[in-house]
Amino acid sequence: MKRLFIFISIIALMSVMSSSAMAQKAKVDEAAPDFQLMDNIGKEYQLSAYKGKYVVLEWINFDCPFVQKHYKSGNMQKLQKVYRDKDVIWFSVCSSAPGKQGYFEGEDLKERMEKEKCNPTAYLLDADGKVGKLYGAKTTPHMFVINPEGILIYAGGIDDKASTKLEDVQDATNYVTAALDAAMQGETVKVKTATPYGCSVKYK
């Protein structure tokens, strides 16, 4: 009976430890939590499959005016192209719940991506919000940069101009660009975190 009690206690402890590991949130200078998500055409992507490459996570909501600032100006599409050409994996992640602002699926999503000229490696659907909450994504856009070792090296706002003005893009200090360029050149990332700005993520 005593052995059975000990065995049950060990199982319970392992369960608690496992739940704790699952709940571990993303932190800068630590390993980025792994995840699996489907894209808009039904293909599954797993973060850990891209070890050895830089990865950018961009939280997105096409109807958010702060996101629109970066798409109408062409800034986000330019960043996607520039860094994809440098073999960076770029995931646009949508954590909007069904029925809430920014949620699209099927043909509606395909048409909207074409309209916005959105060109990431993949547009990932996180309708239940699990990955968004795992990373602590608060706004759209909210940006994360992961290095080839799988370490989160930047988390926060895309730049230092918390506005919806298209003209502010030109004069802004882009933290994502700064983090990627520094890391790729073997230099220290000077700004590792910055306050994210934008619309709140429309979780369920």
Order of alpha helices (4+ residues) and beta strands (2+ residues): alpha-beta-beta-beta-alpha-alpha-beta-alpha-beta-alpha-beta-beta-beta-alpha-alpha-beta-beta
